[in-house]
Amino acid sequence: MKSHIGVILTAFLSAVASGAVFLIALHRQFALVEVAASLATAMQVYFLSSSIGDRLESKSGPNRLRFVTSLAVLAALVAYFFVTKWLQH
């Protein structure tokens, strides 16, 4: 049960971070990062709702593949933002 809460919290924080990257990219006018961040935010919200659904269905454990994919998408998005920022200056 505690592992579900940890995965839900991580998915929530990943969704918030993806949304923050979107807003920062919007402010700095990085068009391709905005598109990538909006798609990543949608994926993160899907992963969050799936994690909550797993908890409500009382599954034995959280889906590790979904958890790792959520973190990988966030890491790729942040790396893409920083590379784009570095190339702009």
KANORZI-V621476 format. One record per residue. N is the residue number from 0. RES is the residue in one letter. OMEGA is omega in whole degrees, -180 to 180 (* if undefined). BURIAL is I if it has 16 or more other C-alpha atoms within 10 Angstrom, else O. Layout:
((N & RES & OMEGA & BURIAL) (N & RES & OMEGA & BURIAL))
This chain:
((0 & M & -179 & O) (1 & K & 179 & O) (2 & S & 176 & O) (3 & H & -179 & I) (4 & I & 179 & O) (5 & G & 179 & O) (6 & V & 178 & I) (7 & I & 179 & I) (8 & L & 179 & O) (9 & T & 178 & I) (10 & A & 178 & I) (11 & F & 180 & I) (12 & L & 176 & O) (13 & S & 178 & I) (14 & A & 178 & I) (15 & V & 179 & O) (16 & A & 177 & I) (17 & S & 176 & I) (18 & G & 178 & I) (19 & A & 176 & O) (20 & V & 177 & I) (21 & F & -179 & I) (22 & L & 178 & O) (23 & I & 178 & I) (24 & A & 177 & I) (25 & L & -180 & I) (26 & H & -179 & O) (27 & R & 177 & O) (28 & Q & 172 & O) (29 & F & -170 & I) (30 & A & -178 & O) (31 & L & 176 & O) (32 & V & 177 & I) (33 & E & -180 & I) (34 & V & 179 & O) (35 & A & -179 & I) (36 & A & 179 & I) (37 & S & 177 & I) (38 & L & 178 & O) (39 & A & 178 & I) (40 & T & 177 & I) (41 & A & 177 & O) (42 & M & -179 & I) (43 & Q & 177 & I) (44 & V & 175 & I) (45 & Y & 179 & I) (46 & F & 178 & I) (47 & L & -179 & I) (48 & S & 177 & O) (49 & S & 178 & I) (50 & S & 177 & I) (51 & I & 177 & I) (52 & G & 176 & O) (53 & D & 180 & I) (54 & R & -179 & I) (55 & L & 179 & O) (56 & E & 179 & O) (57 & S & 176 & O) (58 & K & -174 & O) (59 & S & -180 & O) (60 & G & 180 & O) (61 & P & 179 & I) (62 & N & -177 & O) (63 & R & -180 & O) (64 & L & 178 & O) (65 & R & 179 & I) (66 & F & -179 & I) (67 & V & 178 & O) (68 & T & 178 & O) (69 & S & 179 & I) (70 & L & 180 & O) (71 & A & 178 & O) (72 & V & 179 & I) (73 & L & 180 & I) (74 & A & 179 & O) (75 & A & 180 & O) (76 & L & 180 & I) (77 & V & 178 & I) (78 & A & 179 & O) (79 & Y & 178 & I) (80 & F & -178 & I) (81 & F & 176 & O) (82 & V & 178 & O) (83 & T & 178 & O) (84 & K & -179 & O) (85 & W & -180 & O) (86 & L & -179 & O) (87 & Q & -176 & O) (88 & H & * & O))
